[in-house]
Amino acid sequence: MKILLTGGTGYIGSHTAIELINAGHDVEILDNLYNSKASVINKIAKITGIKPKFHQIDLLDNKKLDRLFKKSSLDAVIHFAGYKAVGESVEKPLKYYKNNVYGTISLLESMQKHNVNKIIFSSSATVYGTQEIVKYSEKMQTGAGITNPYSQTKYVIEQILKDLTIANPDFEAMTLRYFNPIGAHSSGLIGEDPNDIPNNLMPIIMKVAMGEIPELSVYGDDYDTPDGTPMRDYIHVVDLAKGHLSALNKIRPGFLAYNLGTGKATSVLEMIKAFEKASGKPLPHKITSRRPGDLAKFYADPSKAKKELGWHAELTIEDAMRDTLNYLANFR
Ligand SMILES: NC(=O)c1ccc[n+]([C@@H]2O[C@H](COP(=O)([O-])OP(=O)(O)OC[C@H]3O[C@@H](n4cnc5c(N)ncnc54)[C@H](O)[C@@H]3O)[C@@H](O)[C@H]2O)c1
């Protein structure tokens, strides 16, 4: 298939580009380079032997987007492009709604105009909001108790996609709800840029390891978890990337949602220990007070993706730590 990856020079998009190219798909990448570098394209080429076509376009630029669709005869779109810093979204909600929601509408309009009927969307486990049950299944309600504008944009985009499949029964939309992506490609060439700090644990661990931050703050050790620190479902980015390949193989008319997670929860202290074990060095950290809005624990029920997409996560936290260290060694 000829597939357009919006946000394809970003962290998850670039790893997905590699898996798709290796599986024989024809990949084109669109990105405005807001949070990534054009040099990623050459790294993808180095890893796969094939250089994907790159379009430096902003999704909000309807005219350029339209021209691309007219030229490219695409079969499907995987839509990664968006802003993702939860904290910033609380301070600048309009920036997030404009880029994420309007950017998606602009993309969908071009898709409709040029009869591209398949889209896979990068959603997030945060669409489940705040729930009593911490093992999130796709059967659960979404949208209630969402704590920030970033996650609201994911929820709203899912609703738009659902409505489109109702209006057009031929439309094929799959939303993939990612849990917590970590790790890097085993080549050490691509990974998450540690200079981009959203609110995530791993980029901060990387910064501490590089000596750019003196110590890691652990926000609270009085949660209802075995060691008192919050627990999340960390998924290796290469497993996540492979999930998109499985999704593409199974996409069909209608709206479908899948969790992409491992089904296991790991605490902040366990993550620190795993990093220390992989690097052989202590990682300076201190316990501070809780951060508003943090949940004690949640993780994926990944059984639907296993049953219907034939996909499950295979790599471990140890694999992710090893690959992160390998990437960091190249990054310096
Ligand atoms: N990384 C995570 O923890 C996580 C978790 C759940 C969901 N997601 C979602 O997955 C997707 C990819 O995440 P990522 O970690 O690879 O982020 P990323 O920031 O590395 O990649 C996103 C890419 O989109 C591009 N972009 C942003 N706005 C654009 C626009 N208007 N036009 C064109 N390009 C634009 C950025 O330049 C960047 O390269 C995002 O939608 C994100 O919200 C990420």
The ligand as an ORCA input file, in Angstrom:
! r2SCAN-3c Opt
* xyz 0 1
  N       4.744      9.568     22.962
  C       3.725      9.315     23.761
  O       3.893      9.146     24.958
  C       2.324      9.217     23.200
  C       1.326      8.560     23.937
  C       0.036      8.491     23.419
  C      -0.249      9.077     22.189
  N       0.740      9.711     21.496
  C       0.408     10.341     20.213
  O       1.145      9.732     19.180
  C       1.462     10.685     18.174
  C       2.954     10.664     17.913
  O       3.625     10.925     19.130
  P       5.199     11.075     19.206
  O       5.601     10.707     20.585
  O       5.828     10.409     18.052
  O       5.317     12.666     19.082
  P       6.364     13.557     18.262
  O       6.200     14.951     18.740
  O       7.716     12.935     18.316
  O       5.796     13.416     16.764
  C       4.724     14.180     16.291
  C       5.160     14.822     14.987
  O       4.074     15.600     14.473
  C       4.620     16.782     13.896
  N       3.551     17.795     13.848
  C       2.896     18.369     14.886
  N       1.966     19.220     14.437
  C       2.009     19.173     13.075
  C       1.290     19.816     12.039
  N       0.332     20.725     12.287
  N       1.611     19.538     10.737
  C       2.588     18.631     10.454
  N       3.297     18.002     11.389
  C       3.009     18.250     12.687
  C       5.794     17.144     14.805
  O       6.748     17.958     14.152
  C       6.355     15.772     15.158
  O       7.393     15.372     14.295
  C       0.949     12.031     18.679
  O      -0.308     12.286     18.093
  C       0.805     11.804     20.161
  O      -0.183     12.615     20.732
  C       2.015      9.775     21.960
*
